């Protein structure tokens, strides 16, 4: 029961902060792909 409560609390706090695990890596990949198409940037 305690683990469920901690999990729910973490999900609520992360939702408020706008942090979603994996979302940052998704957008990093999107930006890298756009830079490669444009031929600019260093892939970061």
N, CA, C and O atoms as a GROMACS GRO file, in nm:
protein
  176
    1UNK      N    1   0.082  -0.121   0.000
    1UNK     CA    2   0.000   0.000   0.000
    1UNK      C    3   0.086   0.126   0.000
    1UNK      O    4   0.054   0.225  -0.066
    2UNK      N    5   0.195   0.121   0.075
    2UNK     CA    6   0.282   0.239   0.085
    2UNK      C    7   0.348   0.270  -0.050
    2UNK      O    8   0.362   0.386  -0.086
    3UNK      N    9   0.388   0.166  -0.124
    3UNK     CA   10   0.451   0.187  -0.254
    3UNK      C   11   0.353   0.250  -0.352
    3UNK      O   12   0.391   0.335  -0.432
    4UNK      N   13   0.228   0.210  -0.346
    4UNK     CA   14   0.125   0.266  -0.434
    4UNK      C   15   0.107   0.414  -0.403
    4UNK      O   16   0.098   0.497  -0.494
    5UNK      N   17   0.103   0.447  -0.277
    5UNK     CA   18   0.085   0.586  -0.234
    5UNK      C   19   0.204   0.672  -0.280
    5UNK      O   20   0.185   0.784  -0.329
    6UNK      N   21   0.324   0.619  -0.265
    6UNK     CA   22   0.443   0.693  -0.308
    6UNK      C   23   0.440   0.711  -0.461
    6UNK      O   24   0.474   0.818  -0.511
    7UNK      N   25   0.400   0.607  -0.533
    7UNK     CA   26   0.391   0.615  -0.679
    7UNK      C   27   0.290   0.720  -0.723
    7UNK      O   28   0.318   0.798  -0.814
    8UNK      N   29   0.175   0.723  -0.659
    8UNK     CA   30   0.073   0.822  -0.692
    8UNK      C   31   0.122   0.963  -0.662
    8UNK      O   32   0.100   1.056  -0.739
    9UNK      N   33   0.189   0.979  -0.549
    9UNK     CA   34   0.242   1.110  -0.511
    9UNK      C   35   0.345   1.156  -0.613
    9UNK      O   36   0.345   1.273  -0.653
   10UNK      N   37   0.434   1.066  -0.654
   10UNK     CA   38   0.536   1.100  -0.754
   10UNK      C   39   0.470   1.140  -0.886
   10UNK      O   40   0.512   1.238  -0.948
   11UNK      N   41   0.368   1.066  -0.928
   11UNK     CA   42   0.300   1.098  -1.054
   11UNK      C   43   0.232   1.234  -1.046
   11UNK      O   44   0.235   1.311  -1.142
   12UNK      N   45   0.172   1.264  -0.934
   12UNK     CA   46   0.106   1.394  -0.918
   12UNK      C   47   0.207   1.508  -0.922
   12UNK      O   48   0.186   1.609  -0.988
   13UNK      N   49   0.317   1.491  -0.850
   13UNK     CA   50   0.420   1.596  -0.847
   13UNK      C   51   0.485   1.612  -0.983
   13UNK      O   52   0.508   1.725  -1.028
   14UNK      N   53   0.516   1.502  -1.050
   14UNK     CA   54   0.581   1.513  -1.180
   14UNK      C   55   0.485   1.575  -1.281
   14UNK      O   56   0.529   1.647  -1.371
   15UNK      N   57   0.355   1.549  -1.269
   15UNK     CA   58   0.257   1.611  -1.356
   15UNK      C   59   0.251   1.761  -1.336
   15UNK      O   60   0.239   1.838  -1.432
   16UNK      N   61   0.259   1.804  -1.212
   16UNK     CA   62   0.257   1.947  -1.181
   16UNK      C   63   0.382   2.017  -1.232
   16UNK      O   64   0.376   2.131  -1.276
   17UNK      N   65   0.494   1.948  -1.225
   17UNK     CA   66   0.620   2.007  -1.267
   17UNK      C   67   0.639   1.997  -1.418
   17UNK      O   68   0.729   2.061  -1.473
   18UNK      N   69   0.556   1.920  -1.484
   18UNK     CA   70   0.566   1.905  -1.628
   18UNK      C   71   0.674   1.807  -1.670
   18UNK      O   72   0.714   1.805  -1.787
   19UNK      N   73   0.722   1.726  -1.577
   19UNK     CA   74   0.827   1.629  -1.609
   19UNK      C   75   0.764   1.495  -1.644
   19UNK      O   76   0.687   1.439  -1.565
   20UNK      N   77   0.796   1.445  -1.761
   20UNK     CA   78   0.749   1.314  -1.802
   20UNK      C   79   0.872   1.235  -1.845
   20UNK      O   80   0.939   1.274  -1.940
   21UNK      N   81   0.903   1.125  -1.778
   21UNK     CA   82   1.021   1.046  -1.815
   21UNK      C   83   1.015   1.006  -1.961
   21UNK      O   84   0.914   0.955  -2.009
   22UNK      N   85   1.123   1.028  -2.032
   22UNK     CA   86   1.129   0.990  -2.173
   22UNK      C   87   1.090   1.101  -2.268
   22UNK      O   88   1.128   1.098  -2.386
   23UNK      N   89   1.016   1.200  -2.221
   23UNK     CA   90   0.971   1.306  -2.310
   23UNK      C   91   1.089   1.389  -2.359
   23UNK      O   92   1.093   1.427  -2.476
   24UNK      N   93   1.185   1.418  -2.271
   24UNK     CA   94   1.299   1.498  -2.312
   24UNK      C   95   1.381   1.427  -2.418
   24UNK      O   96   1.425   1.490  -2.515
   25UNK      N   97   1.402   1.297  -2.402
   25UNK     CA   98   1.480   1.224  -2.502
   25UNK      C   99   1.406   1.220  -2.635
   25UNK      O  100   1.468   1.221  -2.741
   26UNK      N  101   1.272   1.217  -2.631
   26UNK     CA  102   1.192   1.220  -2.755
   26UNK      C  103   1.216   1.350  -2.829
   26UNK      O  104   1.240   1.349  -2.950
   27UNK      N  105   1.210   1.462  -2.758
   27UNK     CA  106   1.227   1.592  -2.824
   27UNK      C  107   1.371   1.614  -2.867
   27UNK      O  108   1.396   1.678  -2.969
   28UNK      N  109   1.467   1.561  -2.791
   28UNK     CA  110   1.608   1.569  -2.834
   28UNK      C  111   1.624   1.499  -2.969
   28UNK      O  112   1.694   1.550  -3.057
   29UNK      N  113   1.561   1.384  -2.984
   29UNK     CA  114   1.570   1.310  -3.110
   29UNK      C  115   1.503   1.387  -3.224
   29UNK      O  116   1.554   1.388  -3.336
   30UNK      N  117   1.391   1.453  -3.196
   30UNK     CA  118   1.321   1.531  -3.298
   30UNK      C  119   1.408   1.649  -3.345
   30UNK      O  120   1.419   1.675  -3.465
   31UNK      N  121   1.469   1.719  -3.250
   31UNK     CA  122   1.553   1.833  -3.284
   31UNK      C  123   1.674   1.787  -3.363
   31UNK      O  124   1.713   1.851  -3.461
   32UNK      N  125   1.735   1.676  -3.321
   32UNK     CA  126   1.851   1.621  -3.392
   32UNK      C  127   1.815   1.586  -3.536
   32UNK      O  128   1.891   1.612  -3.628
   33UNK      N  129   1.697   1.527  -3.553
   33UNK     CA  130   1.651   1.489  -3.688
   33UNK      C  131   1.630   1.614  -3.775
   33UNK      O  132   1.667   1.614  -3.892
   34UNK      N  133   1.571   1.718  -3.718
   34UNK     CA  134   1.549   1.840  -3.794
   34UNK      C  135   1.682   1.905  -3.833
   34UNK      O  136   1.696   1.956  -3.944
   35UNK      N  137   1.780   1.903  -3.740
   35UNK     CA  138   1.910   1.962  -3.770
   35UNK      C  139   1.980   1.885  -3.883
   35UNK      O  140   2.045   1.945  -3.968
   36UNK      N  141   1.966   1.754  -3.883
   36UNK     CA  142   2.027   1.674  -3.988
   36UNK      C  143   1.964   1.705  -4.123
   36UNK      O  144   2.033   1.710  -4.225
   37UNK      N  145   1.834   1.725  -4.125
   37UNK     CA  146   1.764   1.758  -4.251
   37UNK      C  147   1.808   1.894  -4.303
   37UNK      O  148   1.826   1.913  -4.423
   38UNK      N  149   1.824   1.990  -4.211
   38UNK     CA  150   1.863   2.125  -4.249
   38UNK      C  151   2.012   2.133  -4.282
   38UNK      O  152   2.055   2.226  -4.350
   39UNK      N  153   2.089   2.037  -4.236
   39UNK     CA  154   2.232   2.038  -4.259
   39UNK      C  155   2.307   2.131  -4.166
   39UNK      O  156   2.424   2.161  -4.189
   40UNK      N  157   2.241   2.177  -4.062
   40UNK     CA  158   2.305   2.269  -3.968
   40UNK      C  159   2.312   2.209  -3.830
   40UNK      O  160   2.256   2.102  -3.805
   41UNK      N  161   2.380   2.278  -3.742
   41UNK     CA  162   2.391   2.232  -3.605
   41UNK      C  163   2.491   2.120  -3.591
   41UNK      O  164   2.541   2.066  -3.690
   42UNK      N  165   2.519   2.085  -3.466
   42UNK     CA  166   2.616   1.978  -3.441
   42UNK      C  167   2.546   1.855  -3.384
   42UNK      O  168   2.611   1.768  -3.327
   43UNK      N  169   2.414   1.847  -3.400
   43UNK     CA  170   2.341   1.732  -3.352
   43UNK      C  171   2.305   1.736  -3.207
   43UNK      O  172   2.262   1.635  -3.150
   44UNK      N  173   2.321   1.853  -3.144
   44UNK     CA  174   2.289   1.863  -3.003
   44UNK      C  175   2.158   1.937  -2.988
   44UNK      O  176   2.110   1.957  -2.877
   0.00000   0.00000   0.00000
